[in-house]
Amino acid sequence: MYGLVNKAIQDMVCRYHGEAIWERIKQLADLEDLDFFISMEAYPDDVTHRLVGAACKVLGMSGEEVLKAFGEYWVTYTAEEGYGELLNSAGKSLPEFVENLDNLHARVGLSFPQLRPPSFDCEHSSETAMDLHYHSDREGLAPMVIGLLHGLGKRFHTQVQVSQTQFREQGADHDVFAIQYDQPETNDC
């Protein structure tokens, strides 16, 4: 994963738990010699997994809880780190944004040539519900998708409920999430 992801984990931990906790997490992850992450540099996935595992132990949280919290945080973090305009271009509502996730990743890939993004397919079942199909060559990140969807709900001031209905870790070929959301507000001025 790119350093931007690891920097976001660091920022989230420092913001909510302090520098001392971050240093403990780095030490437990055997990364205490690493002073900083370079956003545009690709790091082995193992670095991120070690950070998440260490965060679980130090913070007393499950992996699912850490990944959900990180997914939600990622939406705000990327907007604050200079990707706000890019996020704005992906949609003006939760359903529009989710529909454009693959296009967003294609644009991000222009700056991050080693990016291995997931793929998302949407099936709308009503004006306020959809199934989101999540395909990734990385395992174990489904809880992060749930957090991302909650973060996007906050971004678009939309109440959202997410439940996972198909699990890759239980033998399915990909994960599926059922999403219920408020009717997007329209402004017909």
VOGU-3710 file (C-alpha; in Angstrom, 3 decimals, decimal comma):
1> myglvnkaiq> 0,000/0,000/0,000  1,073/3,530/-0,489  2,571/5,577/2,319  -0,514/7,791/2,262  -2,473/4,940/3,901  0,142/4,440/6,619  0,370/8,201/7,196  -3,403/8,260/7,646  -3,196/5,495/10,254  -0,516/7,499/12,063
11> dmvcryhgea> -2,574/10,684/11,868  -5,703/8,946/13,180  -3,844/7,392/16,119  -2,019/10,620/17,009  -5,167/12,726/16,713  -7,299/10,505/18,936  -4,757/8,802/21,191  -1,559/10,871/21,144  2,042/10,570/19,996  3,069/8,230/22,825
21> iwerikqlad> 0,470/5,651/21,753  1,668/5,942/18,154  5,235/5,278/19,259  4,062/2,164/21,150  2,218/0,952/18,045  5,281/1,533/15,852  7,465/-0,350/18,325  5,066/-3,295/18,545  4,861/-3,361/14,730  8,678/-3,451/14,616
31> ledldffism> 8,746/-0,110/12,786  10,292/2,078/15,503  13,223/2,977/13,211  10,873/4,447/10,619  10,558/8,189/11,253  7,871/8,913/8,649  6,003/7,497/5,663  6,325/9,002/2,187  2,821/9,426/0,741  3,705/8,592/-2,860
41> eaypddvthr> 5,948/5,613/-2,040  4,626/2,051/-2,205  5,201/-0,024/0,950  4,645/-3,762/1,373  1,096/-4,560/2,523  2,702/-6,259/5,516  3,680/-2,847/6,946  0,037/-1,773/7,046  -1,102/-5,115/8,451  1,528/-4,883/11,205
51> lvgaackvlg> 0,378/-1,355/12,094  -3,254/-2,458/12,283  -2,353/-5,529/14,350  -0,274/-3,456/16,753  -3,039/-0,847/17,006  -5,473/-3,606/17,979  -3,233/-4,701/20,841  -2,298/-1,243/22,097  -5,814/0,220/21,797  -7,626/-2,915/22,989
61> msgeevlkaf> -9,771/-3,031/19,847  -10,561/-5,803/17,392  -9,205/-5,688/13,861  -12,729/-5,073/12,611  -13,131/-2,071/14,924  -9,789/-0,570/13,895  -10,505/-1,028/10,174  -14,016/0,439/10,459  -12,675/3,464/12,349  -9,895/3,871/9,802
71> geywvtytae> -12,289/3,619/6,844  -14,450/6,363/8,279  -11,391/8,494/9,056  -9,932/7,963/5,554  -12,726/9,992/3,916  -11,935/13,105/5,956  -8,178/12,560/5,887  -7,898/12,349/2,105  -10,022/15,485/1,687  -7,744/17,357/4,119
81> egygellnsa> -4,563/16,035/2,450  -5,275/17,713/-0,880  -7,655/15,263/-2,508  -10,833/17,223/-1,727  -11,362/18,434/-5,306  -10,889/14,912/-6,603  -13,449/13,648/-4,100  -15,825/16,455/-5,104  -15,557/15,411/-8,746  -16,725/11,877/-7,919
91> gkslpefven> -20,250/12,856/-6,956  -22,616/15,171/-5,120  -24,463/12,439/-3,203  -23,670/9,139/-1,541  -25,167/6,966/-4,313  -23,507/9,006/-7,077  -20,135/8,854/-5,319  -20,350/5,092/-4,740  -21,278/4,592/-8,417  -18,099/6,485/-9,377
101> ldnlharvgl> -15,608/4,707/-7,077  -13,923/2,821/-9,927  -13,577/6,060/-11,939  -12,138/7,784/-8,872  -9,572/5,016/-8,428  -8,655/5,240/-12,132  -7,908/8,952/-11,694  -5,930/8,320/-8,497  -3,952/5,661/-10,375  -2,504/8,377/-12,611
111> sfpqlrppsf> -0,577/9,699/-9,589  0,000/6,326/-7,928  1,206/3,995/-10,724  1,560/0,920/-8,461  -1,991/1,315/-7,118  -3,935/-1,943/-6,864  -7,406/-0,589/-6,169  -10,469/-2,656/-5,440  -13,411/-2,650/-7,808  -16,993/-1,815/-6,900
121> dcehssetam> -20,270/-2,680/-8,636  -23,607/-1,204/-7,535  -27,047/-2,718/-7,842  -29,793/-0,263/-6,903  -32,838/-1,976/-5,403  -34,743/1,268/-4,696  -34,177/5,017/-4,538  -32,707/4,586/-1,061  -31,050/1,164/-1,177  -28,303/-0,596/-3,059
131> dlhyhsdreg> -26,075/-3,633/-2,917  -22,388/-2,830/-3,222  -20,185/-5,599/-4,635  -16,574/-5,251/-3,461  -13,826/-7,066/-5,360  -10,242/-6,908/-4,089  -7,105/-8,988/-4,327  -6,415/-7,988/-0,707  -8,110/-10,004/1,994  -9,593/-8,828/5,265
141> lapmvigllh> -10,480/-5,225/4,374  -14,265/-5,555/4,250  -14,655/-3,773/7,639  -12,779/-0,804/6,169  -15,396/-0,588/3,392  -18,125/-0,369/6,036  -16,222/2,473/7,698  -15,725/4,210/4,348  -19,454/4,081/3,671  -20,184/5,621/7,077
151> glgkrfhtqv> -17,561/8,297/6,401  -19,177/9,046/3,050  -22,537/9,272/4,794  -21,084/11,990/7,014  -19,502/13,729/4,010  -22,862/13,869/2,240  -24,952/14,489/5,403  -26,801/11,249/4,717  -27,875/8,687/7,278  -26,568/5,312/6,171
161> qvsqtqfreq> -26,959/1,754/7,411  -24,612/-0,917/6,107  -24,731/-4,648/6,585  -22,512/-7,223/4,978  -24,548/-9,907/3,201  -21,835/-11,903/1,414  -18,426/-12,707/2,881  -15,297/-13,569/0,932  -13,745/-14,976/4,110  -16,632/-17,467/4,262
171> gadhdvfaiq> -16,057/-18,745/0,738  -17,806/-16,220/-1,518  -15,770/-14,905/-4,427  -16,298/-11,293/-3,233  -17,940/-9,273/-0,460  -21,374/-7,674/-0,786  -22,829/-4,894/1,375  -26,486/-3,904/1,639  -26,706/-0,122/1,974  -29,774/1,821/3,087
181> ydqpetndc> -29,572/5,613/2,990  -31,739/8,698/3,293  -33,340/10,057/0,165  -30,836/12,535/-1,245  -32,052/16,090/-0,832  -32,827/17,948/-4,012  -32,710/21,670/-4,399  -35,042/22,767/-7,190  -34,369/26,500/-6,960
//
